[in-house]
Amino acid sequence: MNQLPPSGLMNIGEAAHASSVSAKLIRYYESIDLIPKAGRTESGYRVYAEAEVQTLRFIKRARGLGFSIKQIGQLLALWHDRSRTSAQVRSVALVHIEELETKILELRAMANTLRKLADSCHNDKRPECPILDDLAKANPSSPAHGLAKKGGKPAAGRPLAPAGSFRRRNGSSGTSRTMRTGRG
């Protein structure tokens, strides 16, 4: 375990090292109010006590388990609330387990679809490719397209961009455009 400096306070770099959370993420968590704004020195540098570092470790562990930022906010509030019940915490965990299990089913369906496509490939020097043919005619509601039917709605998240492209936000007008990366 990392020792605190003699003052008992750490700058952002030391807190990042002690918590294994990058300084950039620490600033981000502050900006979205997941963690309180850090105290500041007279010269304006952020300072953190062991309690804040422990909170950062908590967040890192929760992120490692796949909890969303919103869920982590709920868990942090419960962690700090000594009048909470374990049932409240368990409820958040069970909702997350259900989300993970749904995602696992979606990933298995995608893997099975890709496996079938790969099995249908001739694996020779001909240009005909059943994999590319299938991708070109993909049905937007199929699991292979990244959408899962749950209550008749697509799964959370955005559809994937075409291979070799990405979306860039135009800072001045806020409009989106697709740019080619040249990789295929």
BALUM-261525 format. One record per residue: residue number from 1; y, x, z of N, C-alpha, C, O in turn. Coordinates in nm, 3 decimals. Atoms other than C-alpha are relative to their C-alpha. Layout:
N
NUM/Y/X/Z/Y/X/Z/Y/X/Z/Y/X/Z;
...
REM end
This chain:
184
1/-0.118/0.085/0.000/0.000/0.000/0.000/0.124/0.088/0.000/0.128/0.190/0.070;
2/-0.122/-0.079/0.010/0.346/0.129/-0.088/0.083/-0.012/0.127/0.095/-0.118/0.187;
3/-0.086/-0.003/-0.118/0.571/0.232/0.196/0.142/-0.042/-0.038/0.189/-0.012/-0.147;
4/-0.140/0.036/0.021/0.919/0.085/0.228/0.088/0.123/0.020/0.057/0.210/0.101;
5/-0.096/-0.107/-0.028/1.213/0.322/0.201/0.052/-0.014/0.142/0.036/-0.119/0.203;
6/-0.047/0.004/-0.139/1.375/0.409/0.535/0.086/-0.122/0.032/0.081/-0.173/0.144;
7/-0.087/0.116/-0.026/1.627/0.124/0.497/-0.080/-0.130/0.007/-0.029/-0.231/0.053;
8/0.079/0.122/0.005/1.342/-0.126/0.454/0.027/-0.081/-0.124/-0.037/-0.184/-0.146;
9/-0.033/0.071/0.123/1.495/-0.234/0.125/-0.035/0.086/-0.121/-0.035/0.209/-0.114;
10/0.037/-0.069/0.124/1.392/-0.145/-0.229/0.095/-0.043/-0.111/0.141/-0.157/-0.114;
11/-0.074/0.040/0.120/1.588/-0.135/-0.551/-0.098/-0.069/-0.094/-0.217/-0.078/-0.063;
12/0.086/0.078/0.089/1.450/-0.330/-0.847/-0.115/0.085/-0.055/-0.225/0.033/-0.073;
13/0.107/-0.086/0.049/1.252/-0.033/-0.979/-0.109/0.020/0.103/-0.228/0.017/0.071;
14/0.098/-0.017/-0.108/1.086/0.025/-0.644/-0.076/-0.130/0.025/-0.196/-0.129/0.050;
15/0.066/0.130/-0.018/1.016/-0.348/-0.606/-0.098/-0.027/-0.114/-0.206/-0.081/-0.093;
16/0.088/0.017/0.116/0.870/-0.354/-0.957/-0.127/0.082/0.018/-0.238/0.034/-0.006;
17/0.116/-0.088/-0.022/0.643/-0.061/-0.874/-0.089/-0.054/0.112/-0.211/-0.056/0.099;
18/0.076/0.048/-0.116/0.539/-0.206/-0.537/-0.074/-0.131/-0.028/-0.178/-0.157/0.032;
19/0.060/0.131/0.029/0.458/-0.548/-0.684/-0.081/-0.001/-0.129/-0.154/-0.097/-0.155;
20/0.061/-0.006/0.134/0.329/-0.439/-1.028/0.054/-0.109/-0.092/-0.016/-0.157/-0.181;
21/-0.071/0.095/0.085/0.578/-0.682/-1.182/0.118/0.075/-0.059/0.193/0.139/0.015;
22/-0.107/-0.078/0.063/0.821/-0.534/-1.435/0.138/-0.047/0.048/0.157/-0.162/0.087;
23/-0.138/0.033/-0.038/1.192/-0.523/-1.355/0.054/-0.112/-0.089/0.127/-0.199/-0.043;
24/-0.044/0.105/0.092/1.251/-0.737/-1.664/-0.052/-0.136/0.045/0.023/-0.234/0.043;
25/0.055/0.126/-0.050/1.018/-1.007/-1.528/0.065/-0.043/0.131/0.089/-0.161/0.153;
26/-0.067/0.034/-0.127/1.179/-0.989/-1.185/0.134/-0.065/-0.030/0.167/-0.168/0.029;
27/-0.130/0.061/0.036/1.520/-1.056/-1.342/-0.020/-0.137/-0.062/0.057/-0.230/-0.035;
28/0.029/0.130/0.061/1.366/-1.338/-1.548/-0.034/-0.103/0.107/0.018/-0.215/0.104;
29/0.037/0.094/-0.107/1.208/-1.500/-1.242/0.123/-0.042/0.080/0.132/-0.157/0.122;
30/-0.126/0.036/-0.068/1.549/-1.486/-1.073/0.081/-0.096/-0.087/0.137/-0.192/-0.035;
31/-0.083/0.082/0.089/1.720/-1.638/-1.378/-0.049/-0.144/-0.010/0.030/-0.235/-0.033;
32/0.054/0.138/0.006/1.486/-1.940/-1.377/-0.021/-0.058/0.139/-0.081/-0.165/0.154;
33/0.007/0.044/-0.139/1.508/-1.973/-0.998/-0.143/-0.013/0.053/-0.169/-0.093/0.143;
34/0.135/-0.004/-0.056/1.138/-1.904/-0.945/0.002/0.077/0.132/-0.071/0.046/0.226;
35/-0.024/-0.075/-0.124/1.250/-1.650/-0.685/0.150/-0.004/0.026/0.229/-0.018/-0.067;
36/-0.143/0.002/-0.031/1.583/-1.644/-0.501/0.070/0.122/-0.059/0.008/0.226/-0.083;
37/-0.080/-0.113/0.047/1.861/-1.423/-0.630/-0.009/0.111/0.104/-0.004/0.085/0.224;
38/0.013/-0.114/-0.090/1.825/-1.076/-0.485/0.133/0.029/0.070/0.241/0.000/0.018;
39/-0.119/-0.050/-0.065/2.064/-0.939/-0.231/0.056/0.116/-0.082/-0.014/0.171/-0.167;
40/-0.064/-0.107/0.077/2.307/-0.681/-0.366/0.062/0.102/0.095/0.106/0.069/0.205;
41/-0.069/-0.105/-0.074/2.438/-0.351/-0.243/0.149/-0.013/-0.029/0.190/-0.094/-0.112;
42/-0.144/0.002/0.026/2.812/-0.287/-0.228/0.032/0.038/-0.143/0.132/-0.007/-0.200;
43/-0.023/-0.041/0.139/2.781/-0.126/-0.570/-0.066/-0.095/-0.100/-0.063/-0.069/-0.221;
44/0.051/0.104/0.088/2.606/-0.434/-0.711/-0.147/0.009/-0.037/-0.195/-0.074/-0.115;
45/0.142/-0.014/0.032/2.245/-0.313/-0.727/-0.082/-0.102/0.079/-0.055/-0.129/0.196;
46/0.091/0.092/-0.068/1.971/-0.561/-0.647/-0.081/0.076/0.105/-0.118/0.191/0.085;
47/0.086/-0.057/-0.104/1.777/-0.496/-0.325/-0.101/-0.106/0.044/-0.072/-0.225/0.049;
48/0.110/0.088/-0.035/1.446/-0.642/-0.214/-0.066/0.048/0.128/-0.083/0.169/0.150;
49/0.075/-0.029/-0.122/1.268/-0.659/0.121/-0.149/-0.024/-0.031/-0.184/-0.075/-0.137;
50/0.144/0.016/0.018/0.891/-0.663/0.167/-0.038/-0.146/-0.027/-0.132/-0.171/-0.102;
51/0.031/0.142/0.023/0.893/-1.046/0.176/0.016/-0.039/-0.147/-0.065/-0.114/-0.201;
52/-0.020/0.030/0.142/1.034/-1.063/-0.177/-0.107/0.066/-0.086/-0.152/0.009/-0.185;
53/0.106/-0.069/0.073/0.782/-0.807/-0.297/-0.132/-0.076/0.013/-0.206/-0.088/-0.084;
54/0.121/0.080/-0.019/0.501/-1.015/-0.147/0.004/-0.125/-0.087/-0.099/-0.165/-0.141;
55/-0.014/0.117/0.087/0.636/-1.318/-0.334/-0.028/0.039/-0.144/-0.093/-0.035/-0.217;
56/0.027/-0.048/0.136/0.629/-1.115/-0.656/-0.150/0.023/-0.022/-0.203/-0.008/-0.128;
57/0.145/-0.019/0.009/0.267/-1.019/-0.587/-0.071/-0.135/-0.012/-0.166/-0.150/-0.089;
58/0.055/0.136/0.005/0.187/-1.387/-0.528/0.014/-0.055/-0.142/-0.082/-0.108/-0.198;
59/-0.026/0.049/0.136/0.345/-1.477/-0.864/-0.091/0.072/-0.100/-0.150/0.009/-0.187;
60/0.084/-0.077/0.092/0.159/-1.198/-1.042/-0.146/-0.047/0.007/-0.210/-0.065/-0.096;
61/0.138/0.047/-0.016/-0.175/-1.313/-0.900/-0.017/-0.139/-0.060/-0.116/-0.166/-0.127;
62/0.007/0.136/0.054/-0.102/-1.676/-0.990/0.005/0.003/-0.153/-0.067/-0.072/-0.219;
63/-0.007/-0.013/0.146/-0.005/-1.574/-1.345/-0.133/0.053/-0.053/-0.179/0.010/-0.159;
64/0.129/-0.054/0.040/-0.328/-1.374/-1.365/-0.108/-0.106/-0.004/-0.205/-0.094/-0.079;
65/0.094/0.112/0.000/-0.515/-1.696/-1.290/0.041/-0.108/-0.100/-0.025/-0.212/-0.110;
66/-0.041/0.090/0.106/-0.325/-1.870/-1.569/0.087/-0.116/0.041/0.111/-0.206/-0.040;
67/-0.090/0.108/-0.040/-0.100/-2.096/-1.364/0.129/0.007/-0.080/0.177/0.116/-0.111;
68/-0.127/0.006/0.070/0.211/-2.209/-1.547/0.114/0.032/0.098/0.094/0.031/0.219;
69/-0.117/-0.027/-0.084/0.557/-2.121/-1.419/0.029/-0.122/0.088/0.063/-0.107/0.206;
70/-0.025/0.122/-0.079/0.599/-2.483/-1.308/-0.100/-0.010/0.116/-0.063/-0.040/0.229;
71/0.102/0.005/-0.105/0.270/-2.474/-1.117/0.024/0.109/0.105/0.004/0.086/0.224;
72/-0.029/-0.107/-0.096/0.365/-2.141/-0.960/0.116/-0.041/0.089/0.115/-0.011/0.209;
73/-0.110/0.051/-0.082/0.690/-2.299/-0.844/-0.051/-0.097/0.106/-0.006/-0.092/0.220;
74/0.059/0.092/-0.096/0.486/-2.575/-0.680/-0.077/0.076/0.107/-0.066/0.046/0.226;
75/0.079/-0.077/-0.095/0.251/-2.323/-0.521/0.088/0.080/0.095/0.058/0.090/0.214;
76/-0.092/-0.074/-0.087/0.539/-2.112/-0.391/0.062/-0.093/0.105/0.073/-0.057/0.222;
77/-0.059/0.096/-0.094/0.700/-2.420/-0.237/-0.102/-0.037/0.108/-0.067/-0.048/0.226;
78/0.104/0.032/-0.098/0.369/-2.507/-0.071/-0.027/0.118/0.092/-0.049/0.100/0.212;
79/0.025/-0.121/-0.078/0.318/-2.148/0.044/0.105/0.017/0.111/0.073/0.058/0.223;
80/-0.109/-0.015/-0.096/0.656/-2.149/0.219/0.013/-0.120/0.095/0.083/-0.112/0.196;
81/-0.007/0.122/-0.081/0.610/-2.500/0.363/-0.115/-0.001/0.100/-0.229/-0.030/0.064;
82/0.104/-0.006/-0.103/0.419/-2.463/0.689/-0.055/-0.138/0.036/-0.158/-0.148/0.102;
83/0.050/0.134/-0.028/0.381/-2.843/0.710/-0.087/-0.052/-0.116/-0.129/-0.168/-0.113;
84/0.083/0.041/0.114/0.184/-2.854/0.382/-0.143/-0.027/0.047/-0.183/0.013/0.156;
85/0.142/0.017/-0.027/-0.174/-2.967/0.372/-0.078/0.080/-0.104/-0.030/0.104/-0.215;
86/0.083/-0.073/0.096/-0.453/-2.773/0.209/-0.036/-0.090/-0.118/-0.060/-0.041/-0.228;
87/0.030/0.095/0.108/-0.524/-3.089/0.006/0.106/0.006/-0.109/0.075/-0.010/-0.227;
88/-0.107/-0.011/0.099/-0.186/-3.049/-0.164/-0.022/0.122/-0.089/-0.006/0.114/-0.211;
89/0.023/-0.123/0.075/-0.267/-2.693/-0.268/-0.123/-0.018/-0.090/-0.122/0.021/-0.206;
90/0.123/0.022/0.076/-0.616/-2.792/-0.378/0.026/-0.089/-0.122/-0.033/-0.067/-0.228;
91/-0.033/0.090/0.110/-0.471/-3.068/-0.595/0.061/0.077/-0.117/0.024/0.054/-0.233;
92/-0.061/-0.083/0.106/-0.258/-2.816/-0.789/-0.109/0.084/-0.067/-0.111/0.096/-0.190;
93/0.107/-0.083/0.053/-0.563/-2.591/-0.830/-0.095/-0.083/-0.088/-0.136/-0.037/-0.195;
94/0.093/0.083/0.078/-0.786/-2.877/-0.952/0.060/-0.043/-0.134/-0.011/-0.049/-0.234;
95/-0.066/0.034/0.127/-0.532/-2.984/-1.214/-0.007/0.120/-0.094/-0.034/0.105/-0.213;
96/0.005/-0.121/0.083/-0.521/-2.625/-1.337/-0.142/0.027/-0.050/-0.161/0.068/-0.165;
97/0.139/-0.017/0.042/-0.901/-2.603/-1.346/-0.031/-0.092/-0.118/-0.095/-0.050/-0.214;
98/0.022/0.094/0.110/-0.909/-2.914/-1.566/0.066/0.050/-0.128/0.008/0.040/-0.236;
99/-0.070/-0.055/0.117/-0.651/-2.757/-1.800/-0.077/0.118/-0.058/-0.091/0.130/-0.180;
100/0.077/-0.115/0.047/-0.855/-2.436/-1.818/-0.128/-0.044/-0.070/-0.164/0.010/-0.175;
101/0.124/0.047/0.060/-1.176/-2.625/-1.891/0.025/-0.066/-0.136/-0.056/-0.052/-0.227;
102/-0.037/0.058/0.129/-1.003/-2.819/-2.170/0.027/0.111/-0.101/-0.018/0.104/-0.215;
103/-0.031/-0.114/0.088/-0.873/-2.494/-2.316/-0.127/0.072/-0.041/-0.140/0.114/-0.157;
104/0.128/-0.064/0.031/-1.222/-2.341/-2.296/-0.073/-0.079/-0.108/-0.127/-0.021/-0.202;
105/0.065/0.084/0.101/-1.363/-2.637/-2.493/0.068/0.016/-0.135/0.001/0.023/-0.238;
106/-0.074/-0.019/0.126/-1.087/-2.597/-2.754/-0.034/0.135/-0.062/-0.054/0.145/-0.183;
107/0.030/-0.134/0.051/-1.156/-2.223/-2.784/-0.143/0.007/-0.053/-0.169/0.071/-0.155;
108/0.139/0.003/0.047/-1.532/-2.284/-2.815/-0.010/-0.072/-0.134/-0.083/-0.028/-0.224;
109/0.001/0.074/0.127/-1.471/-2.540/-3.091/0.056/0.088/-0.112/0.003/0.088/-0.223;
110/-0.057/-0.090/0.102/-1.250/-2.289/-3.276/-0.099/0.111/-0.036/-0.118/0.143/-0.153;
111/0.097/-0.107/0.025/-1.510/-2.013/-3.235/-0.118/-0.053/-0.082/-0.164/0.015/-0.174;
112/0.111/0.059/0.076/-1.788/-2.244/-3.360/0.039/-0.025/-0.145/-0.040/0.001/-0.236;
113/-0.049/0.023/0.136/-1.580/-2.343/-3.663/0.009/0.131/-0.076/-0.036/0.140/-0.190;
114/-0.011/-0.130/0.066/-1.503/-1.981/-3.743/-0.137/0.062/-0.026/-0.158/0.126/-0.129;
115/0.135/-0.052/0.018/-1.868/-1.885/-3.694/-0.067/-0.065/-0.122/-0.129/0.004/-0.203;
116/0.057/0.071/0.116/-1.977/-2.153/-3.944/0.064/0.049/-0.129/-0.004/0.068/-0.230;
117/-0.068/-0.049/0.120/-1.714/-2.035/-4.190/-0.047/0.141/-0.035/-0.072/0.172/-0.151;
118/0.046/-0.137/0.025/-1.818/-1.672/-4.149/-0.143/0.000/-0.052/-0.177/0.081/-0.138;
119/0.138/0.010/0.047/-2.184/-1.771/-4.196/-0.007/-0.047/-0.145/-0.102/-0.015/-0.217;
120/0.000/0.050/0.138/-2.091/-1.945/-4.521/0.056/0.103/-0.099/0.052/0.081/-0.220;
121/-0.058/-0.104/0.086/-1.925/-1.628/-4.655/-0.113/0.075/-0.071/-0.214/0.109/-0.009;
122/0.101/-0.072/0.079/-2.120/-1.453/-4.934/-0.003/0.148/0.035/-0.102/0.216/0.008;
123/-0.008/-0.140/-0.044/-2.010/-1.115/-4.796/-0.035/0.096/-0.116/-0.116/0.188/-0.101;
124/0.023/-0.086/0.116/-2.004/-0.957/-5.141/0.133/0.032/-0.067/0.239/0.015/-0.006;
125/-0.121/-0.043/0.070/-1.755/-0.836/-5.401/0.067/-0.111/-0.081/0.167/-0.087/-0.147;
126/-0.061/0.111/0.073/-1.683/-1.179/-5.549/0.130/-0.043/0.069/0.141/-0.031/0.191;
127/-0.126/0.043/-0.062/-1.329/-1.314/-5.492/-0.009/-0.136/0.068/0.077/-0.170/0.150;
128/0.013/0.131/-0.061/-1.453/-1.661/-5.395/-0.026/0.017/0.149/-0.110/0.097/0.191;
129/0.013/-0.015/-0.145/-1.419/-1.706/-5.023/0.004/-0.137/0.067/0.110/-0.201/0.068;
130/0.000/0.130/-0.066/-1.527/-2.020/-4.836/0.092/-0.005/0.123/0.140/-0.112/0.161;
131/-0.089/-0.002/-0.117/-1.323/-1.909/-4.534/0.142/-0.033/-0.044/0.207/-0.120/0.015;
132/-0.136/0.026/0.050/-0.997/-1.899/-4.731/0.011/-0.140/-0.059/0.113/-0.206/-0.042;
133/-0.002/0.135/0.056/-1.090/-2.219/-4.915/0.016/-0.104/0.111/0.094/-0.198/0.098;
134/-0.009/0.094/-0.112/-1.139/-2.399/-4.583/0.138/0.004/0.065/0.194/-0.101/0.098;
135/-0.134/-0.010/-0.060/-0.812/-2.265/-4.441/0.105/-0.067/-0.087/0.200/-0.127/-0.036;
136/-0.097/0.058/0.093/-0.626/-2.379/-4.751/-0.003/-0.152/0.002/0.098/-0.216/-0.026;
137/0.010/0.146/-0.001/-0.754/-2.736/-4.715/-0.013/-0.056/0.141/-0.059/-0.169/0.159;
138/0.018/0.038/-0.140/-0.746/-2.753/-4.334/0.059/-0.137/0.028/0.170/-0.170/-0.015;
139/-0.044/0.130/-0.046/-0.719/-3.098/-4.185/0.082/0.021/0.128/0.028/0.072/0.226;
140/-0.084/-0.026/-0.117/-0.425/-3.088/-3.939/-0.052/-0.057/0.131/-0.008/-0.012/0.237;
141/0.050/0.057/-0.127/-0.617/-3.298/-3.682/-0.131/0.063/0.043/-0.187/0.023/0.145;
142/0.126/-0.061/-0.040/-0.926/-3.075/-3.674/0.022/0.105/0.108/0.130/0.164/0.114;
143/-0.013/-0.101/-0.106/-0.992/-2.846/-3.374/0.030/0.138/-0.056/0.096/0.218/0.011;
144/-0.024/-0.132/0.059/-0.985/-2.546/-3.609/0.148/0.020/-0.031/0.193/0.133/-0.048;
145/-0.143/-0.010/0.028/-0.619/-2.622/-3.675/0.080/0.020/0.128/0.203/0.033/0.123;
146/-0.069/-0.025/-0.126/-0.537/-2.574/-3.306/0.043/-0.125/0.074/0.115/-0.116/0.173;
147/-0.036/0.124/-0.067/-0.501/-2.937/-3.213/-0.125/-0.063/0.058/-0.231/-0.061/-0.004;
148/0.113/0.068/-0.063/-0.727/-3.122/-2.975/0.042/-0.142/0.031/0.154/-0.166/0.077;
149/-0.030/0.139/-0.032/-0.744/-3.495/-2.936/-0.022/-0.024/0.148/-0.135/-0.013/0.196;
150/0.009/0.038/-0.141/-0.671/-3.589/-2.577/0.097/-0.115/0.016/0.218/-0.095/0.022;
151/-0.087/0.117/-0.007/-0.540/-3.938/-2.546/0.074/-0.022/-0.132/0.180/-0.085/-0.134;
152/-0.061/0.022/0.129/-0.462/-3.930/-2.919/0.118/0.091/-0.028/0.187/0.072/-0.128;
153/-0.114/-0.089/0.019/-0.205/-3.652/-2.882/-0.047/0.142/-0.020/-0.154/0.179/0.030;
154/0.037/-0.140/0.014/-0.211/-3.289/-2.988/0.005/0.070/0.135/0.079/0.030/0.225;
155/-0.001/-0.081/-0.122/-0.285/-3.033/-2.719/0.136/0.066/0.015/0.210/0.080/-0.082;
156/-0.127/-0.066/-0.027/0.009/-2.860/-2.555/0.011/0.128/-0.081/-0.090/0.192/-0.112;
157/-0.023/-0.123/0.074/0.165/-2.573/-2.744/0.038/-0.031/-0.143/0.028/-0.146/-0.188;
158/-0.041/0.016/0.138/0.288/-2.517/-3.095/-0.112/0.043/-0.092/-0.190/0.131/-0.057;
159/0.097/-0.049/0.097/0.070/-2.486/-3.404/0.033/0.145/-0.036/0.149/0.187/-0.031;
160/-0.020/-0.140/0.035/0.020/-2.128/-3.511/0.074/0.011/-0.132/0.055/-0.072/-0.221;
161/-0.071/-0.028/0.124/0.249/-1.986/-3.781/-0.099/0.059/-0.099/-0.200/0.116/-0.057;
162/0.091/-0.059/0.098/0.084/-1.880/-4.109/-0.013/0.150/0.023/0.080/0.215/0.071;
163/0.023/-0.143/-0.016/-0.069/-1.533/-4.105/0.105/0.076/-0.078/0.140/0.040/-0.190;
164/-0.098/-0.084/0.066/0.184/-1.266/-4.188/0.141/-0.054/0.008/0.230/-0.004/-0.061;
165/-0.136/0.052/-0.014/0.485/-1.472/-4.084/0.030/-0.021/0.147/-0.060/-0.027/0.230;
166/-0.040/0.032/-0.136/0.682/-1.535/-3.772/0.129/-0.077/-0.006/0.201/-0.074/-0.106;
167/-0.123/0.080/-0.006/0.964/-1.761/-3.662/0.106/0.081/0.071/0.081/0.137/0.178;
168/-0.111/-0.070/-0.064/1.298/-1.604/-3.586/0.113/-0.099/0.018/0.145/-0.177/-0.072;
169/-0.110/0.088/-0.034/1.581/-1.789/-3.418/0.129/0.064/-0.051/0.159/0.178/-0.016;
170/-0.129/-0.048/0.048/1.914/-1.748/-3.597/0.101/-0.025/0.111/0.132/-0.140/0.142;
171/-0.084/0.011/-0.119/2.150/-1.676/-3.308/0.127/-0.081/-0.020/0.171/-0.147/0.075;
172/-0.128/0.067/0.016/2.466/-1.823/-3.463/-0.013/-0.150/-0.017/0.061/-0.227/0.045;
173/0.007/0.143/0.026/2.353/-2.160/-3.590/-0.112/-0.070/0.074/-0.115/-0.193/0.081;
174/0.111/0.062/-0.072/2.036/-2.214/-3.388/-0.108/-0.053/-0.093/-0.202/-0.119/-0.048;
175/0.103/0.046/0.092/1.835/-2.285/-3.704/-0.112/0.101/-0.006/-0.093/0.218/0.027;
176/0.116/-0.088/0.010/1.490/-2.142/-3.763/-0.027/0.033/-0.145/0.004/-0.046/-0.234;
177/0.045/-0.036/0.133/1.361/-1.957/-4.063/-0.125/0.084/0.015/-0.145/0.152/0.115;
178/0.123/-0.078/-0.002/1.028/-1.801/-4.148/0.024/0.129/-0.076/0.081/0.128/-0.185;
179/-0.016/-0.130/0.065/1.024/-1.431/-4.231/-0.137/0.061/-0.021/-0.223/0.051/0.066;
180/0.126/-0.067/0.032/0.741/-1.241/-4.395/0.000/0.140/0.059/0.100/0.210/0.055;
181/0.011/-0.134/-0.058/0.616/-0.928/-4.223/-0.063/0.098/-0.097/-0.058/0.219/-0.074;
182/0.062/-0.088/0.098/0.433/-0.793/-4.526/-0.145/0.034/0.035/-0.210/0.108/-0.039;
183/0.140/-0.021/-0.035/0.098/-0.791/-4.346/-0.077/-0.127/-0.032/-0.022/-0.237/-0.022;
184/0.077/0.119/0.035/-0.179/-1.023/-4.449/-0.129/-0.013/0.065/-0.201/-0.110/0.041;
REM end
